[in-house]
Amino acid sequence: MDDAVPRQEHDPASPGAARRTPRQAAVSSWIGSALEYYDFFIYGTAAALIFPKVFFPAGNDATATIASLATFGVAYVARPVGSFILGHLGDTLGRKRVLLLTLLGMGAATFLIGVLPGYGTIGVAAPILLVALRLVQGLAVAGEQSSAGSATLEHAPPGKRAYFTSFTLAGTQFGLILATAVFLPLSSMPTPMLLSWGWRIPFLLSALVTVVGWWIRRSMRESPEFAAAREQNAVPKAPLLVLLRHHTPDVLKIVVSALISVTSTIVSIYSLTYGVSTIGLSRSSMLWMIMLSNVVALAAIPLWGKAGDRFGRKPVFAVAALGVAVLIWPFIWAVSQANVVLVFALGILLSGVVYSAYGGVGYALWTEQFGTKVRMSGVAVGTQLGFALGGFAPSIAAAFAGSDLKNWLPVAGLTAGAALAAGLAVLTMRETCRVPLAELGKRAPRAVADSSTVAA
């Protein structure tokens, strides 16, 4: 982190500023998000490579693949429901309590998937139970980024809110790295061994992940802004009603802008299935491409966050939207040609560099559209509705691609269209990089340009 930033920095516009610990909040959010999204992402990898053969009847590989990818998307149906529940709890009980609740829910569901019998043992009950546990994962993850992003933003010093908030999404990237790294050695196992018990190892390891995450998050302080509101008896009893009454347009804009997430699911889930099952690329090659892309993203996301503090959130987000819309075409073409060199080069440029611009500023921009009283509800509901639409992108893409999964042009078009829609939605939002924390969420916020709010 930035050693030039003092451990606690005073912002006279914010009643909770004196209790800020920006480094601790950013590190806690980064590590907690990484551990929780490890659980979420190992499901995606298994849904692409393992579950079609374990939890569905044999005989039609394409149908089993589409069904398996649909179970990945099921969690995104639960996420909007979870966003209403957890957003309400975050704005009434506090960000920290939600962070602990989501971690426990995710850890329990992931561990139980690891011990779930397959279709050959319990028949149709296997996919039914798999979907049920995936729903629990979706409910849990619905409050993860909104609570982590809100807490980090409210701890961050003036002029560096995007930089500190970017560590929330950088943590999710590290979770994907962990998930992919665990599957890399497993991918070299003999197929019968992998399908019988090898795939269960990453899910069972979630028990350790949960314990580590619980220990880290228990030490994290409550958001200073929420704590100040609670001390002043200013916590709303029905934040969702306040949100719908005063911020419905802001929520709808976030819903559309969250469609940028289609990029992640297409690159990490659909391209993995398409490249391995249809084109014949090796599992290890595709997994290495995904992991290296996210290693690059770990460095790129905070840098884009710094750019967002200097130049504004909207221009940086626009770079991601336009870049994705252009690069997705040559990337999927390279996969279709089994050109491993181009797959690596374009995959890293697309996912690791360009898409990371969204990671650097997305949660800062979204959380800054709301005031403290409804911030978590607004971000949770808006993002999770948008992510729900994006979560089904792999199964929709597989259906567009046909029974042999070879028609990649509609898949690229779907991804490019979602990215452009997201970019256009962001252009209609308020630019907030120079608005003091206490002014956020107001219809006509007071923007200032002095040394306390402009990024150095």
Buried (B, 14 or more C-beta within 10 A) or exposed (E): BBEEBEEBBEBEBBBBBEBBBBBBBBBBBBBBBBBBBBBBBBBBBBBBBBBBBBBBBEEEBBEBBBBBBBBBBBBBBBBBBBBBBBBBBBBBBBBBBBBBBBBEBBBBBBBBBBEBEBBEEBEEEBBEBBBEBBBBBBBBBBBBBBBBBBBBBBBBBBBBBBBBBBBBBBBBBBBBBBBBBBBBEBBEBEEEEBBEEBBBBBBBBBEEBBEEBBEBBEEBBBBBBBBBBBEEEEBBEBBBEBBBEBBEEBBBBBBBBBBBBBBBBBBBBBBBBBBBBBBEBEBBBBBBBBBBBBBBBBBBBBBBBBBBBBBBBBBBBBBBBBBBBEBBBBBBBBBBEEBBEBBBBBBBBBBBBBBBBBBBBBBBBBBBBBBBBBBBBBBBBBBBBBBBBBBBBBBBBBBBBEEEBEEBEBBBBBBBEBBBBBBBBBBEBBBBBBBBBBBBBEEEBEBBEEEBBBBE
